[in-house]
Amino acid sequence: MSASDPEYSPETALPTLAIEARGLRKVYPGRHKVPPKLALDSINLAVPRGSFFGLLGPNGAGKSTFINILAGLCVKTAGDAIVWGYNTDERPRHARAAIGVVPQEILFDPFFTPRESLEFQAGMYGVPKAERRTMEILNAVGLGAEAEAYVRMLSGGMKRRLMVAKAMVHRPPVLVLDEPTAGVDIELRQQLWDYLRILNRAGVTIVLTTHYLEEAEALCDRIAIINKGQVMACDDTDVLLRRIDSKELVVTAGEILTDVPPELARFDVSVNGSRQLVVRYRPSEVRAEEILAAIRYAGITIADLNTTEADLADVFLDIIHAPST
């Protein structure tokens, strides 16, 4: 959309929220002996403009249903879905123009080349030929050299990158990627990460669903976890990581250890092998320095030490397995 559009205004150009869901509900009707399925249970969710937002949840949690509603591919049962300030019911054309979606499935015409695929996609969005950036986008995703090859000849990773390229042809301010690195090798995954970071720094709001939790932890500044159609948690990534109040301190001793010294009896300590002490503690209750001081007081020489703390996988499992209230 450009400033010449009669419905364009500075307020709609830069909304505070890139995506907003208000009481969004989706029930798939039953048929024959199959009962209705509640996919989204009146969820409220806000994605700030410019964020790199992670949407996590187990299979069947409702992630793809949520994305399909935003993209206009699924009819919601109730509530509101708003993309870049446009309600998907009231301004469906503007909402769809503001979002680019990379689906889980790799969809392509085997007789098109990547260049032809992007040109066709741009035409579908009504992008004038003079404004198309086909080769710029292909080069950005590392497919410039394959621009004239048939898509069916590309590797799985290249096809996945082509899907990202197709979603960008109309310059959407919001890009949603549904499991974009599934089946992609480590090197190509890293290349895709780098490109997504570049897009995000340029101002594109990115929503990522992934089963690779280390991917979400490395990329996303804010994360929502959904399960059974409900938002279980939504916060900044570093805040979510602090929800698990648990760390582990592993100390390698200079001496052979036969048992836990009595000076450490007040801590949760075990001996691993002949030279390692493993101390599990809650950072909110105990400082690491207290533990190290007790170890030194016990006459143990600290030859080496390392700590491990909760990662996003721990947070994810803790939240989705929490008892319902």
ABEGO torsion letter per residue (X at the ends): XBAABAABBAAAABBABABBBBGBBBBBBBBEABBBBBABBGBBBBBBBGBBBBBBEBBGAGAAAAAAAAAGABBBABEBBBBGGBBAAABAAAAAAABBBBBABBBBBAABBAAAAAAAAAAAAGBBAAABAAAAAAAAAGAAAAAABBAAABBAAAAAAAAAAAAAAAGBABBBBBGAABGBBAAAAAAAAAAAAAAAAAGBBBBBBBABAAAAAAABABBBBBBGGBBABBBBAAAAAAABBBBBBBBBBABBBABBBAAAAABBBBBBEAABBBBBBBAAABBAAAAAAAAAAAGBBBABBBBBBBBAAAAAAAAAABBBX
